[in-house]
Amino acid sequence: MARYFFDIRHRTALYSDEEGLDFPDQRAAEAEAARTLGEMAGDVAPSVDRTDVAIEVRTEDGPIFKAAFIFETKSPRQ
């Protein structure tokens, strides 16, 4: 098992994961990142200005992947 750290990037802030979680492989860590992003996106109230959010995943050896939700509109919100 490897320990994966899930750092949260929101706007210009980076919230570092100091504890991490153990997963048997990268695929399991990817699933956790996707699940967490889904929860975070669901917590955003419709009236709040939506901003991009990302989870930057690393091991003790360094960064390995980034998962992100990008909110993009083609026309002004009403």
JOTA-V125258 format. One record per helix or strand of 3 or more residues. SS is the DSSP state (hx for helix, st for strand). FROM is the first residue (numbers start at 0). TO is the last residue. If there is no record, write none. Layout:
# JOTA-V125258
ss/from/to
SS/FROM/TO
SS/FROM/TO
This chain:
# JOTA-V125258
ss/from/to
st/1/9
st/12/14
st/20/22
hx/25/41
st/52/58
st/61/68
